[in-house]
Amino acid sequence: MNLPTLGVVVLTMGDRPGELRALLDSVLAQDDQAASVVVLGQGTALPRLPEGVAGVELPENLGIPGGRNAGVAWVREHGGAEVVVVLDDDGLLPDTTTLRRVREAFADDPRLGIVSFRVADEQGETQRRHIPRLGGSDPMVSGPVTTYLGGGHAIRMATVDQVGDFPAPFFYAHEETDFAWGALDAGWDVHYRADLVLRHPRTAPSRHAVYYRNTGRNRVWLAKRRLPAVLVPVYLATWAVYTLTRRPPKEGLKAWWSGFFEGVRTPCPPRRPMRWRTVWRMTRLGRPPVI
């Protein structure tokens, strides 16, 4: 069996040098080495990196999707790996067989486009928000899903070729869902693998200052960009109700609505609505694109 080559991409803002070094050490300790490993500094200088790890200092913070586009471009130019693995700079690969099993997964299934890792904290527990499915609270159940986790995942380069770049204007929030919906519409499979673990500190998404605003704006952009027109208002109404039931803090809710209406009045990245058969496929997978 011919295993695909891997390139590993890590984005950093330069504020977690200790965690970054631990992550890179865990990548280099894998029993099946990646063809290339690159760290991209988002508008920041990089610390000294281990031998065998390339560093690119971007002139500005491009955001998560923009940084990933730069990382994918670097991998293409330096060896052209067939699969790109993206890892959070404060994550860690506790199992030395992870990259080998990623390669085997893509070799076994030619229609596999994206693999989502299981994100677990220091105690091995997975937060509910890190389980990419509806109605399933067991993080140990692997299977097909309709989105993936940004902190630890792998994407086949052929999928990127077909779907296109990550939506750089999103900057942060929902870029994974946007890409996953594009991949599903192109006929690729997205799998969640509970056995591929990225250890990551327990955090809340609201720790990011732009969380509420970007979540509201990008939710609208996602709908306008990827959904059939008739489903856009249904999807947005569902998420507006859901947001209210979560009772975010007053300032957070204000920022969310500000972002929501910004998304309504501003153009989204180029519209690429999914086909109705993709809507049905997602529904059969347990997550119709109105929830």
N, C-alpha and C positions, 0 to 999 in steps of 0.2 A: 504494500500500500504506500503510495507516494503522499507524504504529508506536506501540506502547504507551508511556505515560509512565513514567519511572523515578524512584524515590526511593532515595537512598543512605543507609545506616545504618552508623555506625562506633561501636563500643563502646571505651571506654578506662578504665583505672584511674589515669590521670594520671602514669604513670611513664615515658612515652616521648614527651615533648613534641616533640622534634626529628623523630622518625619520623612522628608524627601530622601535623605540619605538611607534611612531604614528601608523605605520602599525599594530604592534602587538596589540595595544589597539583597533584598528578597528576590528581585527579578534576576540578578546575576547568579543567585544560588540555585536557580531552577536546573533540573537535571536535563532539560532540553532547551538549549539557549535560543533566544530570539536572534534573527539575522541582523537586526538593528534596534537600538534603544536611543531615543532622543528626548531631551527635556527642553521645553520651550518656556522661556521667561516672558511673562506677559507684561511688557513694559518695565522690566526689572533686570538688574544684573544677576547672573547666576553664581552660586558658590562653586567651589572646585568640585568637579564631578568624578566619579570612579572611572578608572581606565575602561575603555570600551563603551562609554556612554557619551553620546554627542550632545552638545548644547547649542541652542539657538536663542539669542536675545532679541525678541520682537521689539520694535520701537515704541509700541503702545499696547495697552491691554485691549485685545480684540474681542474679549468676551469668550465664553465657552465654545459656542459654535464656530466663531471666527478662528480661535486658537486651534481647534480641531482641524479645521480646513488647512491651516498652515502646517500642522503636524502630518496630515495625510499627504500634502504636497511634498514635504521633506522625505517621507518614506518612499514615495514614488521616485524621487530623484536619486535616492541612495540605496539602490539594490532592488527596489520595486517588490517588496514583500507582497504576498498574496492575501494576507490577513493582517489587519491592524488592531492591536490591543490598546485600549485607552484606560488609564488608571489615574485615580485621584492622587495628588501628591502627599496626602496624609493617610493613604491606605497602606496595606501590607499584604503580601501573598504568603500565608502561613504554611502552605503545602508546596513542596518543591516539584510536584508533578503537574502543577496547574497548566503551564504553557504546553506541555506535551499533550494533555487531555483536550486542550483547546484545538490543537492541530488535528488530533484524531477526530474530534467532533465534525470539523469542516471536511475532512477527508471522507468520512462515512456518509455524509449527506450533501450531495451537490447542490441542493436547493436551499441549504441553510445559509441565510444571509447575515444574521446577527445572533450572538450568544450573550445573554445577560448573566453576570455573576451573581452570587448571593452575597449581599453585604451584611456582615456580622460585626458586633461590637467586641470589646475586649473579653466579655463573658460568653461570647459565642452566640448571643441573641440577635435576632433580626427584627428591626422595627417594622411595624405594619406598613408604613409608607414605602418600605423597600421591597415589598412583595408585589410584583407588577401584574396583578390580576384582581378582578372584582370577586368578592364573596369567598375568597380563599385565604384563610388566616394561617395556614401551615406553610412556613417558609421552606420546609424540607421536601415539598412536592415539586418536582421538575415537570416541564412540559411546554407546549406552545403557548405564546402570549402575544399581545398586540402592542407592547411597548417594552422598554428595557431600562436598565439603571445606568445612569451616566458615569457613576463612580468607578465601575468596573465592567467592561464589556469588550467584545471583539466583533469586528465587522469584516466581511469579505470585501476585498477591493473591487471585485466585479459588481458588487451591490452598490458601492459608491459610484462606480462608473455609470450605472443605470439610473440611480435615484438622483445623483447630483450632489452638490455641496450641502453642508449643513446651513441652515438659514441664519447667516451672520447677523442680520438686524435684530434677531431675538435677543442676542447678547447673553442672556441667562434666563432659563426657565422654559420648559416644554420643547426644547430643541430635539430631545430624544424621541418624544412622541411624534413630532413632525416627521423625523427621518424614518421611524418605524412604520408609520402609515404609508409613506412613500414606498418603502421596501415591500410591504404587504401588497400594495397595489401593483407593484411590478412582478409579483408572483414569488417573492422570497419568503422563507419561513423565519420566524423570530422565536428563539427558545430561551427559557429561563432554566439555568442549571444550578441546582442547590449544592452540588458537589464542588463547584468552582467558587471558592470563597475569597472575597476581599475583606480583610479585617480593617475596620474603620471606626474611629471614635463615634460614640453616640452623640448625635447633634440634632438640632431643629433647623428646618429650612429657613425659618424667619430670622436666623442669625445674620443673613445677608440684608444689607440696608435696602436693596432694591427688590426684595422678595415680593412684597404685596403688589407693588406697582407693576413689575414685570409679569407676575403671574396673571394679573387681570388683563393687561395689554396683549400678552402673547397667547392667552387662551382665545381671544377674539381673532388674532392673526392666524392661529392654527385652524380655526373653523373656516375663516374666509379663504384660506389657502388650500385646504385639503378636503373639505366636505362638499358634497352636492348642495346646491343653493338652498333647496328646500329644507335641509337638515341644519343649516347654520343657525337660524333663530331657535330651533328646538334645543340644540346643543348648548347655546349660550344661556338660554333661560334655565336649563337644568343646572348649569354650573353657578349661576347667580343665586338660585335657591339654596344649593348645597353650601355655598360660601356663607350665606346668612345663617344657616343652621349650625355652622361650626363656631359661630360667635367670636370672630377675631377681635382683637383690641380695637378701640375706637379709631385710633390713628391708622392702624393697619387696614381697617375696612375703608377708611377714607382714601388711603393710597390705592387700594384695590379698585374702587370705583373710578378713581382718576385714571388708572391704567386701562380699565375696561373701556371707558369712553374715548380715551386716546386711541385704542385699537379700533373702535368703531369709525372714528373720523379720519384716520390716517391709512394710507395704502399699506397692505401687507406685502411681503415678498411675492414674487410671481405666483399667480394662482395655478394650482395643479390639482384639481378636484379628483378624488378617487372614483373609480367605477362602482356601479351598484353591486356588482358581484363581489367587490371587496367589502362593501358594507355588510353583505350577507355573510361573507367569510368571517369577518370580525364578530358578527352576532353569534355565529356558531361556535366561535372560540370563547364566548361568554362575555364579550365586551363590545356591544354595539356602539358605534361612534356617535351616540347621543348622550352618553353617560360620562 
